[in-house]
Amino acid sequence: MPDTHVDNLKVGVSGTPGTGTATIGSAASGCRGFVAGDDGKTFSGRWTDGTAWETATGCVYTHSGTTLSRGTLKESSTGGAISLTSAAVFECSPVADLGNRLEKQLDRGIVIVRNDGSTTLSIAASTFTKLTQINTEDYDPNGWWDNANTRFQPTRAGRYLIVAGSQITMAAAAGVVTSYLLVARKNGTDFAHLARGWISGGGNVGVSGACMVNLNGSTDYIEPFGWQNDTVNRATVAGAERQFFMASYLSDA
């Protein structure tokens, strides 16, 4: 459940909660307090007690006892949960964790790479081959596409959406069924078979697909590979719309 954000909510506590759930006291002068409609909602904010402080998310308000849980600790002046006394105050406010996550959503680290419109690639029969003909960057503001190695290697840890497409020309005899497989490899090992297409006889086979992958933001990388099962080498089809790779940050892992 996402946290609720309320302007000018600042309350004291009743008793000495220590490091546990706090019983909420009166609202600070000129500020608002919790109301019945807040029951069961979660809040992010800052607990202070003298010079000690901590920030937390997911603090649950229960109206029947006017209590507020301590939520998930994000930062504190001591490195851990502070022990609250009757002088403690809770103030509802976005914490740095929220701001950092919002910044990542605003900067999705999108990468769009395609074929240059003329380069083709020969793929040997029954051999996984890296699709190096995907060689022209349309969009890569963070520099996460390594064109020299034909790989996506972001410097931010998290979950990523991977989308790729490729087309190859097959020329088997009439009635002979062949196929083309598009694969995403993570750190050199098959991670996802994105798509597979079949054809009887000769013609172009186009495939595209998507997957989600967790990447550590340092050493992890993704590469597109193709595989075909004709009896001889077959060439990919040139064209920006026929060979492409895209990636986008989704969320923290």
Secondary structure, DSSP 8 states (H G I E B T S, - for coil): ---B--TTBEEEEES--BTS-EEEEEE-TT-B---GGGTT-EEEEEEEETTEEEEEEEEEEETTTTEE---EEEEESSSS---B-TT-EEEE---HHHHHHHHHHH----EEEEE-SS---EE-BT--EE-TTEEEEEE-TT--EETTTTEE--SS-EEEEEEEEEEEEEE--TT-EEEEEEEEEETTEEEEEEEEEEEESEEEEEEEEEEEEEE-SSS--EEEEEEE-SSS-EEB---TTTSEEEEEEEE--
